[in-house]
């Protein structure tokens, strides 16, 4: 009995050590890629800006000042002002909130719909798979942004409408991704063994298949957040997203295009913020893909 207990303890300790070694190795691989560190730093910066916006913004982003209309960047207004005298710096800082908030909610909703639908479709197969994939194909047949714009217009122009529109557009991506992974994993020996041991289908999916899909989901979700940030700004630019006077990067660029020749700062600074935020998500997503995919990890970092 003592030997059995000691063996179990050593086995648990060995498994823990293996997980710690894998985690340490992943961190080292992440640190060896300078672009991944840049992406992480950029996202942490915008996250900090989002959380600390009330303390970082020098002025109220909605405050009108008719004596400071379209003032160029300087000591008083670091990034200048808009046509209503509102401080561009304050509006750019507060503009990070709707962009990152919508990106997070859209990805969560798309995951919540696409993952269970795709897993059940791949696991059950037959007619269920056929019906689900044909529905997903209908959504994927349209350009994502055009379809999101049409749905947002039907729901009524608002940030909430654009958020739900993008979630509806993106769930088929996750459904097809998880469906393909499920079709592959359910033929693996460890899944077959789980069935032979009497595992129920719901437990096999929850315990064995879905956790194995986590790495590819993390990568796709990170890359999707960059797309959602750009799409949110795009919908606001064409008038189907954030509505005035809410501070949002896309609506700021849309309003500033009328003054692009006389007040370049109006569009340049929110555009730079949008570019950096999307770039941060893409760099981080690419780095995670290289680390979590063994084939890419061998190609970029050598055998580990």
N, C-alpha and C positions, 0 to 999 in steps of 0.2 A: 504493500500500500504506500509506504514511504517513497519507494522508488518510483511508483506511478505518479505521485504528487510532484516529486522533484522533476520528473521528466516533463510533466505538464507545465511546470513553472519555467523550465529551460526552454520548452517549445514556445511558450508565450513571449518570453524574453527575446528569443531569436527572431520571432515574427516582428516584434516591436523594433528591434535593431535594424531589420531589413527595411521597414517602412521609414525609419529615420534616415538611413543611408540613401534611400531613393529621394526623399525630400531634400536632403543636403546636396545631392548630386544635381537635382533640378534647379536649386537655387544657384549653384555654381555655374551651371550652363546658362541660366538667365543672366547672371552677372557678367558673363563673358561676352555677351552681345550688347554693344553700346547702344544700338538702336532701341532695344527693349528697355534699357534704363532711361533713355530719353522719353519713350512713350509713357513709362510709369511715372516719371517726374512730371510730365505735362498733365497727366490725368490727376495726379495728386494735387498739383497746383490748382486746377479747375475745381476739384472737389473742395479744397480749402476756400477758394473764392466763393463757391456756392454756399458753404456753411457760414462763412464770416462776412457775407455781403453787407449786413447792416453796419458792421464796424469798419469795413474797408472802404465803402462808398463815401466820398467826401460830402455828397449832397443827396437830397431826396431825388430819385430818378424821375419822379412825376412833377417836380416843382417847376413852374413856369417863371421865366424871367425875361420880360419883353425888352429889358435894357441890355441883354446879352445875347442877341440873336445872331447865330452863325459866326461866333467869334472863333478865330483860328487857335490851334493849340498854343498854350503859353503858360506863364507862371500861375495865373488865376484859374484857368481851366486847362488842365494838363492835356486832355484830348479834344478840347474845343467844345462847342455847343451846337445844338440843332436849330431848326427854324422857330422853335418856341422858347429858346434860351435854356433848354434842359442840358444838364451836364452829360456829355457823351461818356466819360469815364464811369460815372455812376450807373448809367444805363447799360454799358457793356458788362459791368460787374453783375448787376442784377439779371442781365440777359442769360447768364450761365444757368440760372435756376430752372427756367422752363425747358431749356435745351436738354440738360442732364436729367431732369425729372421725367420728362416725356420719354427719353431714351430708355430709362430704367423701367418705367411702367409698360411701355410697348413690348420690350423684350420679355418681361415677366408674363404678360398676357399671351404673347405668341408661344412662349415655352409651355405655359399652362394648357393651351389648346393643342399645339402641334405634337408635343411629346407623347401624351397618352393616346391620341388618335393614331399617330404613326406607329407606336409600339403595338397597339391592338391590331392594326391593319397588317403589320408584318407577321405577328405571332399567329393570328387566326387564319389569315390568308383567304383564298377562295373568293367568294362573292363580296365579303366585307372589304377585302383588300381592293378588289376591282372598283367598288363604289367609291371608297375613300380616295383612291388615287385619281379617279376621273374627276371628282370634285376639286381636288388639289390642282389638277391640270387646268381646269377652267380658270382658277385664280392666277396660275403661273403663265397662262397664255397672254395676259395683258402686261404691258410694261408696268413695273411696280409703282412708280411715282404717278403715272397717269391714272391708274386704278385708285390709288390713295386719294388723288385729287378729286376724282368723280365721287367717291364715297363721302369725303369730307364736304363736298358741295351739297350732296343730298341730305346729309345730317345737319347742315347749317354751319357757316364759318365760325369756328372757335378753336381754341387750343385743344379742348376735350374731344371735339369731333375729329381733328387731325390725328390725335393720339389713337382713338379707336380705329380710324381708317387704316393707319399703318400697322396696327396689330392684326387686323383682318387680312391685310396684304401679306404679312410675314409668316403667319402660322403654317402655310403649306410648305415653306422651306424646311422648317423643323420636322414636319410630318414626314416628308420624303427622306430627310436625312436619317431619322430614327427608324423608319421603316426599312431602309437599306441595311442599317446596322443590325436590326433585329433579325432580318432574314439570314444574315451571315452568322450571327451569334447563336441562333437557335439550333444550328447544325453542329455546334462545337461539342466536344466531349463533356465539358463540365456541365453544360445544360442538359445533355442526355442523361448524365449521372444524376442530376437533381430530379429529373422525371422518374428515373428508375427507383429512387429512394422515396417516392411518393409525394414529391413536391407539387403543390397545387399550381395551376397556371399563373394565378395572380401573384403568388409568392416567387415563382421562378422569374417572372417579369420584374418584380420589385427588388428582389435580392440579388439576382444573378445577371440579368440582361441590362437593365437600366443603369446600374453603377458602372458597367463596362462602357457605356455610351457617354459617360460624364466628360471625359477629355475633349471629345469632338464637339459636345454641346457648349463647353466653356469657350472654345475657340470661336465657334459660330456666333455665340451671343456677344462676345467682345467685338468682333468685326461688325455685327449688326448694329451695335450701339453707335458706331461711327456713321453708318448709313442713316440711322434714324435721326441723328443730330443734323445731318445735311438735309434730309427730307423734311424735317420739322421747319428748318429755315426756309426751304423751298416752298412749302405750303403757305407759310406766313408771307413770303415774298409775293405770291400770286393772290393773296387775300383770303385764303381758306383756313389759315391757322390762327396765330395770335392776333388779336384785334387791339387797336389803339385804345388807351395810351400805354398798354402793357409793354414793358421793356423786353424785347426779344430780338435776337440778332437778325433774323430774316426780315422782320418788319422794319427794323432800322435801316437795313440795306435798301429795302423797297422805297422807303420814304426819302432816303438820301440820294437816290438816283436822279431826282429832279435838280439836285444842286451839285452834281458830280464835277462840273467844270469850275464852280465858284467855291465849293466847300468840300474838297476831296476827303477830309478827315471824317466826314459824316458816314461814308460807306467803307472807307479803308479799315478803320479800327474794328468795327464789328465783323467785317470780313476776315481780318486776321485772327480774331478770336475763334471764329467758326472753323477756319483752316487748321489752327493749332489743335483744337479739341478733336476734330475728326482724325487728324494725323496721329494724335496720341492713341486713340483707340485702334487704329490700323496697325501702328507699330507694335503695340502690346499684343494684339491678336496674332500677328505674324510670328512674334517671338514665342508665344504660347504654343502655336502650331508646330514650330520647329522643336520645341522641348518635349511636347506630349506625343508627337508622332515619332516612333522609333526609327523609321526610314529616313525622315528628314533630319533627325538628330544625328544619325550616323553620317549623313552627307555634309552637314554644316559644322559639326563639332568633332567628327571622328568617332570611333567606337568607344562606348562608355560602359 
